Amino acid sequence: MGRKRLRAAQAHLDATMATLAVWFMDQWAKIERGYRRPLTWVALKLKFAFYPLLACAALGWLSWDWTHGRSLDSAEDSVFDSIVQWRPVEPQPSGRTFVVEIDDCSLEWTRAQGIGGWPWPRTVHADLLDTLDRAGVRAVGVDVMFLDPHKDDPDGDAMLDAVAAGGNGRFMFAASRQAADFDAASPLHAAQIAGAYALDAKAHAPGPPVAVYLPFGASMAKHSAITNVSRGQDGVLRDVPLREVVDDWALPTLPARLVSQLTRQRAASLPDHVRVNWRRNSRMPYISAADLLAGKPVCEAPGSKLPDLRGSVVLVGYTAAGISDTKPTPVNAAMPGVEVWAEATDALLHGGVVWMPPSSFKYLLASLLLILTTYAFWRGEPHEDVDGVFVAVNGLLLTGAVIGLTFFGVFVDIFASIGFVSLCFGVCRMYAAIQRGRAIGNNDFRDEYDPDRYPWLAMVRLRYVKADGLTPFEAVRGKREYRRLLRRQLYAGGDAVMIEGIVERKSWLHEILDDLMLLIWSGADRSSVLEQVKSDLDRLHQSLNQGEHPLDEHGQVMLCISVAEIDDHHDDTTRGERMRLRELLGQDLNATDEFALCADNREALDPAHTLVIDDTSEPDLP
């Protein structure tokens, strides 16, 4: 009993869904016709001029965006973040750049030693640098601000500055660039900042005034570097700056100063900034400052060993809660600032910088893809081929971009370009669908056939025959060009309706029947409909024989014409009209009398093509 009720309920639900589907599709058809037919009118006016007009408008927008907001650049950032987070393989750090962190464990250790918590006495910092020096490090960047002398510990201040002097440039200390609003009142000038250099040959010392907080000691100030960073518009740090520009002068940042000291490369030869190949899972090696001060692991697991720092580069900075300086990066919303500097330094020293083409590349790429896309649609290429090529090209570009960043440290930002071109491709595809919808007689795009108004129909069967002596490639190319030009003429307007391909492309019967094309004209009388046929066929022959591959060189098009009166006004039903239409269609597909398409197709006017239909013995078929 329960199953019967379930089946009855299911049957009722199916019936309800069927009724709703019919109602919905009827209403939806009205909506579609409401906007498709006006768009068809526009397409008949513009024809194929729409595609170059779209290209000009899109190129104009790209030019405007290049000189204004550069919105394609902002799209690049989010895509870059996604790739570095999702890629299956990420580069490993060199292992020769370390972060010495002043973490919570280090602060607790100094308290336990009776030294106290934060801030540490300057002697502790001096001891830490001395320990690193004895460990054989090549250079140390100290991302800790020492702005003012300690009034209660002048000996500690002197010791720290003496260590800086003894390092002879191997120890770099943090300096901070202030807001430009404070420059005018600053006693410092650009040339007085350690490592500063002129960007223009006309720039002369001492340079413009600049507000910079320097370390208190003379030796520390002499060996200092800017530690300001600039973030993207979304607040995420992707590109680490290597210099701060003040008019015609540049103030190098901490990584630039370290690299210049280690490699003897002039800071002026480095770029404005570097894009780090950010890592999500394999972070820079960390060492707790307490472990180095104690000479043994006190913050690590028992039994662990301190790493060998000989020949390495070390960045010292805060990570402890409450004093840490964090920055949002693509892989970490709160990355310690010292790790940011370490990543940039390691990238410069060991080839981990992401290479990126100039910003103009994405605009040039978008322009090229846009021109190719609109040109393909303007030529009248079949939408199946255009779709496939577009998807394949985009897939290859996207795959190449992901592989480049994952394995080679190269990020070619083609994603924003592809997104923009895909939008234009969609517009082209929609316009081509409007052209095709009218050409194949879809009643969303044109009025339905009215046999009372246009009782006469002419059907022309077109069959392509390749010329003798062609190679297989030449034969395929000739047939493809014939179908493209035929399609282009019909898409541009005219009275003919085409049945595009009796058998769908890639069907199992495609090889046999793909050369058949059926065109249909309607008219008030036989002579007018045949005049339309002749005029369109003459134009088709002219179109097929233009360009580098004229029809007469690679083949010919054989025609078979049948014309009949579909509605003789003898009854008020469509039964007779359907039967006459079927007979006319069968006659045109089965007839063997053909003639070749030529410049003057007056053969189309021959009355012999008229099919006389006898209605006296029509079977009673639906």
C-alpha positions as CSV (number, residue, x, y, z in Angstrom):
1,M,0.0,0.0,0.0
2,G,2.8,2.4,0.9
3,R,4.6,1.7,-2.4
4,K,1.4,2.5,-4.4
5,R,1.1,5.8,-2.6
6,L,4.7,6.6,-3.3
7,R,4.4,5.8,-7.0
8,A,1.2,7.9,-7.2
9,A,2.9,10.8,-5.5
10,Q,5.9,10.5,-7.8
11,A,3.6,10.4,-10.9
12,H,1.8,13.5,-9.6
13,L,5.1,15.3,-9.0
14,D,6.3,14.3,-12.5
15,A,3.1,15.6,-14.1
16,T,3.4,18.9,-12.1
17,M,7.0,19.3,-13.2
18,A,6.1,18.7,-16.8
19,T,3.3,21.3,-16.7
20,L,5.6,23.8,-15.0
21,A,8.3,23.2,-17.5
22,V,6.0,23.9,-20.4
23,W,4.7,27.1,-18.8
24,F,8.2,28.2,-17.9
25,M,9.6,27.6,-21.4
26,D,6.7,29.4,-23.0
27,Q,7.3,32.5,-20.8
28,W,11.1,32.2,-21.2
29,A,10.7,32.1,-25.0
30,K,8.8,35.4,-24.8
31,I,11.6,37.0,-22.8
32,E,14.3,35.6,-25.2
33,R,12.4,36.9,-28.3
34,G,12.0,40.3,-26.5
35,Y,15.7,41.0,-26.6
36,R,17.0,38.7,-29.4
37,R,15.0,40.1,-32.2
38,P,16.1,43.7,-31.5
39,L,19.7,42.5,-31.3
40,T,19.1,40.7,-34.6
41,W,18.1,44.1,-36.1
42,V,21.3,45.6,-34.8
43,A,23.3,42.7,-36.2
44,L,21.8,43.2,-39.7
45,K,22.8,46.8,-39.6
46,L,26.4,46.3,-38.3
47,K,27.0,42.9,-40.0
48,F,30.7,42.0,-39.5
49,A,31.7,45.6,-38.7
50,F,30.8,44.8,-35.1
51,Y,34.0,42.9,-34.5
52,P,36.5,45.6,-35.5
53,L,34.3,48.1,-33.6
54,L,34.5,46.0,-30.5
55,A,38.3,45.6,-31.0
56,C,38.7,49.4,-31.3
57,A,36.6,50.0,-28.2
58,A,38.5,47.4,-26.1
59,L,41.9,48.6,-27.2
60,G,40.8,52.1,-26.3
61,W,39.9,51.0,-22.8
62,L,43.2,49.2,-22.4
63,S,45.0,52.4,-23.5
64,W,43.0,54.4,-21.0
65,D,43.6,51.9,-18.2
66,W,47.3,51.9,-18.9
67,T,47.5,55.6,-18.3
68,H,45.1,55.7,-15.4
69,G,44.2,53.1,-12.8
70,R,45.9,50.0,-14.3
71,S,43.2,47.7,-13.0
72,L,44.9,44.7,-14.7
73,D,47.8,45.1,-12.3
74,S,45.5,44.7,-9.2
75,A,44.1,41.5,-10.7
76,E,47.6,40.2,-11.0
77,D,48.2,40.4,-7.2
78,S,45.3,38.1,-6.2
79,V,46.2,35.6,-8.9
80,F,49.8,35.5,-7.7
81,D,48.6,34.9,-4.2
82,S,46.4,32.0,-5.3
83,I,49.2,30.3,-7.2
84,V,51.8,30.5,-4.4
85,Q,49.2,29.0,-2.0
86,W,47.9,26.2,-4.3
87,R,51.0,25.1,-6.2
88,P,51.9,21.5,-5.4
89,V,55.6,22.2,-5.2
90,E,57.4,25.2,-3.8
91,P,61.1,26.2,-3.8
92,Q,63.1,25.5,-0.7
93,P,65.1,28.2,1.1
94,S,68.9,28.1,0.5
95,G,69.6,27.2,4.2
96,R,72.3,29.8,4.3
97,T,70.1,32.7,5.6
98,F,68.9,32.4,9.1
99,V,66.5,34.3,11.3
100,V,67.6,34.9,14.9
101,E,64.4,35.6,16.7
102,I,63.9,37.5,19.9
103,D,60.9,35.4,20.9
104,D,59.0,34.8,24.1
105,C,61.4,32.0,25.1
106,S,64.3,34.4,24.8
107,L,62.6,37.0,27.0
108,E,61.8,34.4,29.6
109,W,65.4,33.2,29.6
110,T,66.8,36.7,30.2
111,R,64.4,37.1,33.0
112,A,65.6,33.9,34.5
113,Q,69.2,35.1,34.2
114,G,68.3,38.2,36.2
115,I,68.8,40.5,33.2
116,G,65.1,41.4,32.9
117,G,62.6,41.3,30.1
118,W,62.1,43.7,27.2
119,P,63.8,46.0,26.4
120,W,67.1,44.3,26.8
121,P,70.2,46.1,28.0
122,R,72.4,47.1,25.0
123,T,75.0,44.8,26.4
124,V,72.8,41.8,25.6
125,H,72.5,42.9,22.0
126,A,76.3,43.4,21.8
127,D,76.8,39.9,23.3
128,L,74.4,38.5,20.6
129,L,76.3,40.1,17.8
130,D,79.6,39.0,19.2
131,T,78.4,35.5,19.4
132,L,77.3,35.6,15.8
133,D,80.6,37.0,14.8
134,R,82.5,34.2,16.6
135,A,80.2,31.7,14.8
136,G,81.6,32.9,11.5
137,V,78.6,34.6,10.0
138,R,79.2,36.7,6.9
139,A,76.9,39.5,7.8
140,V,74.1,40.4,10.2
141,G,71.1,42.6,9.6
142,V,69.6,43.9,12.9
143,D,65.9,44.7,12.5
144,V,65.8,46.4,16.0
145,M,65.5,50.1,16.4
146,F,68.1,51.8,18.7
147,L,66.9,55.4,18.5
148,D,68.1,56.9,21.8
149,P,70.9,56.2,24.2
150,H,70.1,54.5,27.4
151,K,70.5,57.1,30.2
152,D,71.1,54.4,32.8
153,D,73.5,52.3,30.8
154,P,76.1,54.4,28.9
155,D,78.6,51.6,29.0
156,G,76.1,49.3,27.2
157,D,75.5,51.9,24.6
158,A,79.3,52.3,24.0
159,M,79.8,48.5,23.8
160,L,77.1,48.1,21.2
161,D,78.5,51.0,19.1
162,A,82.0,49.5,19.4
163,V,80.7,46.2,18.1
164,A,79.2,48.0,15.2
165,A,82.5,49.7,14.5
166,G,84.4,46.4,14.8
167,G,82.1,44.8,12.3
168,N,83.3,47.2,9.7
169,G,80.0,47.1,7.8
170,R,79.2,43.4,8.4
171,F,76.6,44.5,10.9
172,M,73.7,46.6,9.5
173,F,71.3,48.4,11.9
174,A,67.8,49.5,11.3
175,A,66.8,53.1,10.4
176,S,63.3,54.4,9.8
177,R,62.1,56.8,7.1
178,Q,59.5,59.2,8.4
179,A,56.6,60.7,6.5
180,A,57.6,63.1,3.8
181,D,55.6,65.9,5.6
182,F,58.5,66.0,8.1
183,D,61.3,66.4,5.6
184,A,61.3,70.1,5.4
185,A,62.1,70.5,9.2
186,S,64.7,67.7,9.2
187,P,68.4,68.6,9.8
188,L,69.5,65.6,7.8
189,H,70.0,65.6,4.0
190,A,69.8,62.6,1.7
191,A,73.6,62.4,1.1
192,Q,74.1,62.1,4.9
193,I,72.2,58.8,5.1
194,A,74.4,55.7,5.0
195,G,74.5,54.1,1.5
196,A,72.5,56.9,-0.2
197,Y,73.2,57.4,-3.9
198,A,72.0,59.8,-6.6
199,L,69.6,58.6,-9.2
200,D,70.4,61.4,-11.6
201,A,73.8,62.7,-12.7
202,K,72.5,66.2,-12.0
203,A,71.8,65.5,-8.4
204,H,74.4,67.0,-6.0
205,A,75.2,66.6,-2.4
206,P,73.9,67.2,0.2
207,G,70.6,66.5,-1.5
208,P,67.1,67.3,-0.2
209,P,66.3,67.3,3.5
210,V,64.9,63.9,4.6
211,A,63.4,62.8,7.9
212,V,65.0,59.6,9.0
213,Y,65.4,58.1,12.5
214,L,69.0,56.8,12.7
215,P,70.5,54.6,15.4
216,F,72.0,56.7,18.3
217,G,75.6,55.5,17.8
218,A,77.9,57.0,15.1
219,S,79.1,53.6,14.0
220,M,75.6,52.2,13.9
221,A,74.3,55.2,12.0
222,K,77.2,54.7,9.5
223,H,76.2,51.1,9.0
224,S,72.4,51.5,8.9
225,A,69.7,50.8,6.4
226,I,66.1,51.8,5.9
227,T,63.6,49.2,7.2
228,N,60.3,50.7,5.8
229,V,58.1,48.6,3.6
230,S,55.3,49.5,1.2
231,R,52.3,47.3,0.7
232,G,50.0,46.8,-2.2
233,Q,46.6,48.5,-2.5
234,D,45.0,45.6,-0.7
235,G,47.4,45.9,2.2
236,V,49.4,42.7,1.4
237,L,53.2,42.9,1.1
238,R,54.4,41.1,-2.1
239,D,57.2,43.2,-3.3
240,V,60.0,44.0,-0.9
241,P,61.5,47.5,-1.5
242,L,65.2,47.9,-2.0
243,R,65.3,51.6,-1.8
244,E,63.3,54.7,-0.7
245,V,63.3,57.5,-3.3
246,V,63.6,61.1,-2.2
247,D,63.6,63.4,-5.2
248,D,66.7,62.4,-7.1
249,W,68.2,60.4,-4.3
250,A,67.7,56.8,-3.2
251,L,68.1,55.4,0.4
252,P,68.8,51.7,0.3
253,T,66.9,49.2,2.5
254,L,68.3,46.5,4.7
255,P,68.5,43.7,2.0
256,A,70.1,46.1,-0.5
257,R,72.8,47.1,2.0
258,L,73.5,43.5,3.0
259,V,73.8,42.3,-0.6
260,S,75.9,45.3,-1.6
261,Q,78.3,44.6,1.3
262,L,78.5,40.9,0.6
263,T,78.8,40.9,-3.2
264,R,80.3,44.3,-3.7
265,Q,77.5,45.0,-6.1
266,R,76.5,48.6,-6.2
267,A,73.1,49.2,-4.6
268,A,72.2,51.5,-7.6
269,S,72.4,48.5,-9.9
270,L,69.6,46.7,-8.0
271,P,65.9,47.1,-8.9
272,D,63.5,49.3,-7.0
273,H,61.9,46.2,-5.4
274,V,62.0,42.4,-5.6
275,R,59.1,40.0,-5.7
276,V,59.9,37.2,-3.3
277,N,59.0,33.6,-4.3
278,W,57.0,33.3,-1.1
279,R,56.8,29.9,0.6
280,R,53.9,28.6,2.6
281,N,55.3,25.3,4.0
282,S,59.1,25.6,4.0
283,R,60.0,28.7,6.1
284,M,63.3,30.2,6.7
285,P,65.4,28.5,9.4
286,Y,64.9,30.1,12.8
287,I,67.1,30.2,15.8
288,S,66.1,31.5,19.2
289,A,68.4,34.3,20.5
290,A,68.5,32.7,23.9
291,D,70.1,29.5,22.4
292,L,72.9,31.6,21.0
293,L,73.4,33.7,24.2
294,A,73.4,30.5,26.3
295,G,75.6,28.6,23.9
296,K,73.3,25.7,24.0
297,P,69.6,24.9,23.1
298,V,67.4,26.3,25.8
299,C,64.3,27.0,23.7
300,E,64.6,24.0,21.4
301,A,63.8,20.4,22.2
302,P,66.3,18.6,24.5
303,G,69.1,16.9,22.6
304,S,68.9,19.2,19.6
305,K,72.0,20.9,18.2
306,L,72.6,24.5,17.2
307,P,73.0,24.9,13.5
308,D,76.3,25.7,11.9
309,L,76.2,29.4,11.1
310,R,79.6,29.6,9.4
311,G,79.4,31.5,6.2
312,S,75.7,32.3,6.6
313,V,73.8,35.6,6.7
314,V,71.7,36.3,9.7
315,L,68.7,38.6,10.3
316,V,67.9,39.5,13.9
317,G,64.5,40.7,14.9
318,Y,61.5,40.5,17.1
319,T,58.9,37.7,17.1
320,A,57.7,37.8,20.8
321,A,54.1,38.7,21.5
322,G,53.5,42.4,22.0
323,I,56.7,43.6,20.4
324,S,56.7,41.7,17.1
325,D,56.6,43.6,13.8
326,T,54.3,41.6,11.5
327,K,53.5,42.1,7.9
328,P,50.7,40.4,5.8
329,T,52.2,38.5,2.9
330,P,50.6,36.1,0.3
331,V,51.4,33.1,2.5
332,N,51.1,34.5,6.0
333,A,48.8,37.1,7.3
334,A,51.2,38.0,10.1
335,M,54.7,37.2,9.0
336,P,57.4,38.7,11.3
337,G,59.1,41.7,9.7
338,V,62.5,40.2,10.2
339,E,61.5,37.1,8.2
340,V,60.4,39.4,5.3
341,W,63.8,41.0,5.2
342,A,65.4,37.5,5.5
343,E,63.3,36.3,2.5
344,A,64.3,39.2,0.4
345,T,68.0,38.9,1.3
346,D,68.0,35.2,0.6
347,A,66.3,35.7,-2.7
348,L,68.9,38.3,-3.8
349,L,71.8,36.2,-2.7
350,H,70.7,32.8,-4.0
351,G,68.5,33.5,-7.0
352,G,65.1,33.3,-5.4
353,V,63.7,36.5,-6.9
354,V,60.6,36.0,-9.0
355,W,61.2,37.4,-12.5
356,M,58.3,39.3,-13.8
357,P,57.9,41.0,-17.2
358,P,57.2,44.7,-17.2
359,S,53.6,45.9,-16.6
360,S,53.2,46.7,-20.2
361,F,53.4,43.0,-21.1
362,K,50.0,42.1,-19.9
363,Y,48.5,45.0,-21.8
364,L,50.3,44.0,-25.0
365,L,49.3,40.4,-24.5
366,A,45.6,41.4,-23.9
367,S,45.8,43.6,-27.1
368,L,47.2,40.8,-29.2
369,L,44.7,38.1,-27.9
370,L,41.9,40.6,-28.4
371,I,42.9,41.3,-32.0
372,L,43.3,37.6,-32.8
373,T,39.9,36.8,-31.2
374,T,37.9,39.6,-33.0
375,Y,39.7,38.8,-36.3
376,A,38.7,35.1,-36.1
377,F,35.1,36.0,-35.6
378,W,35.3,38.7,-38.3
379,R,36.5,36.0,-40.7
380,G,33.5,33.9,-40.0
381,E,35.4,31.0,-38.5
382,P,33.1,28.2,-37.2
383,H,32.2,28.7,-33.6
384,E,33.2,25.1,-32.7
385,D,36.7,25.7,-33.9
386,V,37.0,29.1,-32.3
387,D,35.8,27.8,-29.0
388,G,38.3,24.9,-29.0
389,V,41.2,27.0,-30.0
390,F,40.4,29.7,-27.4
391,V,40.1,27.2,-24.6
392,A,43.3,25.4,-25.7
393,V,45.4,28.6,-25.9
394,N,44.1,29.8,-22.6
395,G,44.8,26.5,-21.0
396,L,48.4,26.4,-22.3
397,L,49.0,30.0,-21.1
398,L,47.6,29.3,-17.7
399,T,49.6,26.0,-17.4
400,G,52.7,27.7,-18.5
401,A,52.3,30.5,-15.9
402,V,51.8,28.0,-13.1
403,I,54.7,25.9,-14.1
404,G,56.9,29.0,-14.5
405,L,56.3,30.2,-11.0
406,T,56.4,26.7,-9.4
407,F,59.6,25.5,-11.0
408,F,61.5,28.4,-12.5
409,G,60.7,31.5,-10.4
410,V,59.1,33.2,-13.4
411,F,55.7,34.8,-13.0
412,V,54.2,35.9,-16.3
413,D,50.9,37.5,-15.4
414,I,48.6,36.4,-18.2
415,F,45.6,35.8,-16.0
416,A,44.2,39.4,-16.0
417,S,44.8,39.5,-19.7
418,I,43.0,36.3,-20.3
419,G,40.1,37.4,-18.0
420,F,39.7,40.6,-20.1
421,V,39.9,38.8,-23.4
422,S,37.5,36.2,-22.2
423,L,35.0,38.9,-21.6
424,C,35.5,40.2,-25.1
425,F,35.3,36.6,-26.4
426,G,32.0,36.2,-24.7
427,V,30.6,39.3,-26.4
428,C,31.9,38.1,-29.8
429,R,30.4,34.7,-29.1
430,M,27.0,36.2,-28.2
431,Y,27.0,38.3,-31.4
432,A,28.0,35.4,-33.5
433,A,25.1,33.4,-31.9
434,I,22.7,36.1,-33.0
435,Q,24.0,36.0,-36.6
436,R,23.8,32.2,-36.7
437,G,20.4,32.1,-35.0
438,R,18.9,34.2,-37.8
439,A,20.8,32.4,-40.5
440,I,19.5,29.0,-39.5
441,G,15.9,30.3,-39.1
442,N,15.6,30.2,-35.3
443,N,12.3,31.9,-34.6
444,D,13.8,33.7,-31.5
445,F,15.7,35.8,-34.0
446,R,13.3,36.1,-37.0
447,D,9.7,35.7,-37.8
448,E,8.4,32.2,-38.3
449,Y,7.7,31.1,-41.8
450,D,4.2,32.2,-42.9
451,P,3.0,30.0,-45.9
452,D,0.0,32.3,-46.4
453,R,2.3,35.3,-47.1
454,Y,5.1,33.4,-48.8
455,P,3.6,30.3,-50.4
456,W,6.6,29.6,-52.6
457,L,9.8,27.9,-51.3
458,A,13.0,27.3,-53.2
459,M,15.5,24.8,-51.9
460,V,19.1,24.7,-53.1
461,R,21.4,21.8,-52.3
462,L,25.1,22.8,-52.3
463,R,27.8,20.1,-52.6
464,Y,31.5,20.9,-52.7
465,V,33.6,18.9,-55.1
466,K,37.4,19.2,-54.8
467,A,39.6,19.7,-57.9
468,D,41.7,16.9,-59.1
469,G,45.4,16.8,-58.2
470,L,45.1,18.4,-54.8
471,T,47.0,17.2,-51.8
472,P,44.9,16.0,-48.8
473,F,45.7,19.2,-47.0
474,E,44.8,21.4,-49.9
475,A,41.5,19.6,-50.3
476,V,40.6,20.0,-46.6
477,R,41.7,23.7,-46.7
478,G,39.6,24.3,-49.8
479,K,36.5,22.8,-48.3
480,R,37.0,24.7,-45.1
481,E,37.4,28.0,-46.9
482,Y,34.3,27.3,-48.9
483,R,32.1,26.7,-45.9
484,R,33.6,29.7,-44.0
485,L,32.9,32.1,-46.8
486,L,29.4,30.6,-47.3
487,R,28.7,31.0,-43.6
488,R,30.0,34.5,-43.6
489,Q,27.7,35.6,-46.4
490,L,24.7,34.1,-44.7
491,Y,25.6,35.5,-41.3
492,A,25.8,39.0,-42.8
493,G,22.2,39.0,-43.7
494,G,20.1,38.1,-46.8
495,D,16.9,36.1,-47.3
496,A,18.2,32.6,-47.3
497,V,17.9,30.2,-44.4
498,M,20.5,27.5,-44.1
499,I,20.4,24.1,-42.7
500,E,24.1,24.1,-41.6
501,G,25.3,20.5,-42.1
502,I,22.9,17.8,-42.6
503,V,24.9,15.7,-40.2
504,E,26.6,17.2,-37.2
505,R,30.3,17.7,-37.1
506,K,32.3,14.6,-35.9
507,S,29.2,12.3,-36.4
508,W,29.8,8.8,-37.7
509,L,28.3,9.9,-41.0
510,H,30.3,13.1,-41.2
511,E,32.8,12.0,-43.8
512,I,30.0,11.1,-46.2
513,L,27.5,13.9,-45.8
514,D,29.5,16.9,-44.4
515,D,29.8,18.4,-47.8
516,L,26.0,18.9,-48.1
517,M,24.5,22.3,-47.3
518,L,20.8,23.2,-47.8
519,L,19.6,26.8,-48.4
520,I,16.0,27.8,-48.4
521,W,14.3,30.9,-49.8
522,S,10.7,32.0,-49.5
523,G,8.7,34.3,-51.8
524,A,5.2,35.4,-52.8
525,D,5.6,33.9,-56.3
526,R,7.9,31.6,-58.2
527,S,9.7,34.3,-60.2
528,S,10.5,36.5,-57.2
529,V,11.8,33.6,-55.1
530,L,14.0,32.4,-58.0
531,E,15.4,35.9,-58.5
532,Q,16.4,35.9,-54.9
533,V,18.1,32.6,-55.4
534,K,20.1,33.8,-58.5
535,S,21.1,37.0,-56.8
536,D,22.5,35.3,-53.7
537,L,24.2,32.6,-55.7
538,D,25.9,35.2,-57.9
539,R,27.2,37.0,-54.8
540,L,28.3,33.7,-53.3
541,H,30.4,32.9,-56.3
542,Q,32.0,36.3,-56.2
543,S,32.8,35.9,-52.5
544,L,34.2,32.4,-52.9
545,N,36.6,33.6,-55.6
546,Q,38.2,36.4,-53.7
547,G,41.3,36.2,-51.6
548,E,44.3,33.9,-51.8
549,H,42.4,30.6,-52.2
550,P,39.7,31.2,-54.9
551,L,37.2,28.5,-55.4
552,D,38.0,27.9,-59.1
553,E,41.5,26.8,-58.1
554,H,40.6,24.1,-55.5
555,G,37.2,22.9,-56.5
556,Q,33.6,23.7,-57.5
557,V,30.2,23.9,-55.9
558,M,27.5,21.8,-57.5
559,L,23.9,23.0,-57.1
560,C,20.5,21.3,-57.2
561,I,17.5,23.5,-57.2
562,S,13.9,22.7,-56.4
563,V,11.0,25.1,-56.1
564,A,7.4,24.5,-55.2
565,E,4.2,26.2,-54.1
566,I,3.8,25.1,-50.5
567,D,0.4,26.7,-49.8
568,D,-2.2,26.5,-52.6
569,H,-4.9,28.0,-50.3
570,H,-7.2,25.0,-50.9
571,D,-7.7,24.2,-47.2
572,D,-7.4,25.8,-43.8
573,T,-5.1,23.2,-42.3
574,T,-1.4,22.7,-42.4
575,R,-1.6,19.1,-43.4
576,G,-1.2,19.7,-47.0
577,E,1.6,22.3,-46.4
578,R,3.6,19.8,-44.4
579,M,3.3,17.1,-47.0
580,R,4.4,19.5,-49.8
581,L,7.3,20.7,-47.7
582,R,8.4,17.1,-47.1
583,E,8.1,16.2,-50.8
584,L,10.1,19.3,-51.8
585,L,12.8,18.5,-49.3
586,G,13.0,14.9,-50.4
587,Q,13.1,16.0,-54.1
588,D,16.0,18.4,-53.5
589,L,18.1,15.9,-51.5
590,N,17.5,13.0,-53.9
591,A,17.7,14.8,-57.2
592,T,20.8,14.0,-59.4
593,D,20.6,16.9,-61.9
594,E,23.2,19.4,-60.8
595,F,25.0,22.4,-62.3
596,A,28.1,24.2,-61.1
597,L,28.0,27.5,-59.3
598,C,29.3,30.2,-61.6
599,A,29.4,34.0,-61.9
600,D,25.9,34.1,-63.7
601,N,23.6,31.5,-62.3
602,R,20.7,32.1,-64.7
603,E,20.2,28.3,-64.6
604,A,18.4,28.9,-61.4
605,L,15.6,30.6,-63.3
606,D,14.8,27.6,-65.4
607,P,11.1,26.6,-64.9
608,A,12.2,23.0,-65.0
609,H,13.2,23.2,-61.4
610,T,9.5,23.7,-60.4
611,L,8.1,20.7,-58.5
612,V,4.4,20.1,-59.4
613,I,2.8,18.5,-56.4
614,D,-0.4,16.4,-56.8
615,D,-2.7,16.9,-53.8
616,T,-5.5,14.6,-55.0
617,S,-4.2,11.5,-53.1
618,E,-2.5,13.0,-50.1
619,P,-2.3,10.4,-47.3
620,D,-3.8,11.5,-44.0
621,L,-0.6,12.0,-42.1
622,P,0.0,14.3,-39.1
